[in-house]
Amino acid sequence: MHLRSIRRRYTYCALLLALSILCTVWLDPSEIGSSILWSLVIVFLVGLFILQSQKLQTAKLIWDNRILAVQSALISMSGRQMEKDMEETVVSTFGMLIGSKIYRWGLEGVHGVRLHAAQMDKERMYLTFGDAAQTMRVELLHGMTQKQAVLDAAQKLWHETGVRAEITGW
């Protein structure tokens, strides 16, 4: 599960931070060298803890507002080869989770990453998203066998993101 690995990293970071604070208090505070070293470790771990906390919150936001969950994805960036990921992929109003990787869109305003296009056929769903500097295309094997299920997913995608999916091959 996506959130499990992200939550695990968050917990490990919190434990390391608590352990370093405990070590700082436990060791002799009159030794300047060790106090400075432990203080730098604590500052680094606080920054890492904040980053992991933000990543966990974003992953929860995507997971709680999911539109579609599929089993595999093919990822291609503009000008690069495709990368295949067999972990579960969640498409949401606010982005996409592929394994423990987070791709966000629509959260940074007009100039941020946005979902540009969606196409669906009998087997696959293609999403194109990015900003002015970089565009990514993701191919998802959705596994929906009935046309009505594809139409419902396209309708929900349009309602939640404002991007109308082009449906072909039916």
C-alpha positions in Angstrom: 0.0 0.0 0.0 1.2 3.5 -0.8 0.6 5.2 2.5 2.2 2.4 4.5 5.7 3.0 3.1 5.3 6.8 3.3 4.0 6.5 6.9 6.9 4.2 7.8 9.5 6.7 6.6 7.7 9.4 8.6 7.7 7.2 11.7 11.4 6.4 11.3 12.2 10.0 10.9 10.2 10.9 14.0 12.0 8.2 16.0 15.4 9.4 14.9 14.5 12.9 15.8 13.3 11.8 19.3 16.4 9.7 19.7 18.8 12.5 18.8 17.0 14.9 21.2 17.3 12.3 23.9 21.0 11.8 23.2 21.6 15.6 23.2 19.9 15.9 26.6 21.5 12.8 28.0 25.1 13.6 27.1 27.1 16.3 28.9 25.8 19.6 27.7 29.0 21.4 28.9 31.0 19.8 26.0 30.6 22.3 23.3 31.7 20.0 20.4 29.1 17.3 21.0 26.4 19.8 21.7 27.1 21.6 18.4 27.2 18.2 16.5 23.9 17.0 18.1 22.3 20.4 17.4 23.2 20.1 13.7 21.8 16.6 13.6 18.6 17.8 15.2 18.2 20.7 12.8 18.7 18.3 9.8 16.2 15.8 11.2 13.6 18.5 11.9 13.9 19.5 8.2 13.6 15.9 7.1 10.7 15.4 9.5 8.9 18.4 8.0 9.4 17.2 4.5 8.2 13.7 5.3 5.1 15.2 7.1 4.3 17.2 4.0 4.7 14.1 1.8 2.4 12.1 4.1 -0.3 14.8 4.0 -0.1 15.0 0.2 -0.4 11.2 -0.1 -3.3 11.2 2.3 -5.0 13.9 0.3 -4.5 12.0 -3.0 -5.6 8.7 -1.4 -8.8 10.1 0.2 -9.9 11.8 -3.1 -9.1 9.0 -5.5 -11.0 8.7 -8.8 -9.4 5.5 -10.1 -7.1 2.9 -8.7 -5.2 0.6 -11.2 -2.5 -2.0 -11.0 0.3 -0.8 -13.3 1.5 2.3 -15.1 3.9 3.2 -17.8 5.6 6.6 -17.2 7.3 8.7 -19.9 8.7 12.1 -19.6 9.2 14.4 -22.5 12.2 13.1 -24.4 12.9 10.1 -22.2 12.3 6.4 -22.3 9.3 4.8 -20.6 9.5 3.4 -17.1 7.2 0.6 -16.1 5.9 0.5 -12.6 3.8 -2.5 -11.4 2.7 -1.1 -8.1 -0.8 0.1 -7.6 -1.5 3.5 -9.0 -4.1 5.9 -7.7 -5.4 8.8 -9.8 -6.9 11.6 -7.8 -8.3 15.1 -8.0 -5.0 16.4 -6.7 -2.5 14.2 -8.3 -1.3 10.6 -8.6 0.4 8.1 -6.4 2.5 5.5 -8.2 3.9 3.2 -5.5 5.4 5.7 -3.0 6.1 8.4 -5.7 3.8 11.4 -5.6 2.9 13.4 -8.7 0.8 16.5 -7.8 -1.2 18.8 -10.0 -3.6 21.7 -9.6 -2.2 22.8 -6.2 0.2 25.5 -7.2 -2.1 27.8 -9.2 -2.0 28.7 -12.9 1.7 28.3 -13.4 2.2 25.1 -11.5 1.8 21.5 -12.6 -1.6 20.8 -14.2 -3.4 17.9 -15.7 -3.6 18.7 -19.4 -5.3 15.8 -21.2 -6.9 12.4 -20.6 -7.7 9.7 -23.1 -9.4 6.4 -22.4 -9.9 3.3 -24.5 -10.9 -0.3 -23.8 -7.7 -1.2 -22.0 -5.8 1.9 -21.1 -6.0 5.4 -19.8 -3.5 8.1 -20.8 -2.9 11.1 -18.6 -0.7 14.1 -19.7 0.3 16.5 -17.0 3.1 19.0 -16.4 4.1 22.6 -16.4 5.9 24.9 -18.9 9.3 23.2 -18.3 8.4 19.5 -18.3 5.5 17.3 -19.4 4.8 13.7 -18.4 2.6 11.1 -19.9 1.3 8.1 -17.9 -0.3 5.1 -19.4 -2.5 3.2 -17.0 -4.0 -0.3 -17.6 -7.4 0.4 -16.1 -9.0 -3.0 -16.4 -12.6 -1.8 -16.9 -14.4 -4.1 -19.3 -17.7 -2.4 -19.6 -18.2 0.9 -21.5 -20.4 2.3 -18.7 -17.6 1.9 -16.2 -15.3 3.8 -18.5 -17.9 6.5 -19.0 -18.4 6.8 -15.3 -14.7 7.1 -14.7 -14.4 9.8 -17.4 -17.4 11.7 -16.0 -15.8 11.6 -12.5 -12.5 12.7 -13.9 -14.1 15.6 -15.7 -16.2 16.6 -12.6 -13.2 16.5 -10.2 -10.4 17.9 -12.4 -12.1 19.8 -15.1 -10.4 17.8 -17.8 -12.7 16.0 -20.2 -11.4 12.5 -21.1 -11.4 11.6 -24.8 -12.9 8.1 -25.1 -11.9 6.1 -28.2 -12.2 2.5 -29.4 -15.7 1.6 -28.3 
